Amino acid sequence: KNLEQLALTMCNFYGTLPSGLFSLEYLIALELSWNRGLTGTLPKELMNMPYLFYLDLSHCNFLALSPDIFRSKINNIFFVDISNNTRLTGPFPDFDGARYPTLGMMDISHCSFTGTLPSGLHDLEYLHHFD
């Protein structure tokens, strides 16, 4: 429960993210990249982790983002990488940039989002990399 960093890159995980992951309330860094068997929807609970600073879920096979995934408030999040989830489709969820005052890097490249990006991305004062 007091775990601060979890890095399980290239572990050949399959299925959806386990719900117990979201009870790690002191988690600062979560890296599950290159687990091509991870699939399903990225739930809103992912962004309810209050101390999360670094999130890398790139190179997996997620199918969707929960429509309200970016309606939570994480004061500390700086790095979000969900790139190369080529099966991640649909419109990019509504985004309130004021809820993420420290977000500096977001990579959503090589996903299959449709439509336009939400205007709330313009409110990200410290965003220096967006791909």
Secondary structure, 3 states (H helix, E strand, C coil): CCCCEEECCCCCCEECCCHHHHHCCCCCEEECCCCCEECCEECHHHHHCCCCCEEECCCCCCCEECCCHHHCCCCCCCEEECCCCCCCEEECCCCCHHHCCCCCEEECCCCEEECCCCHHHHHCCCCCEEC
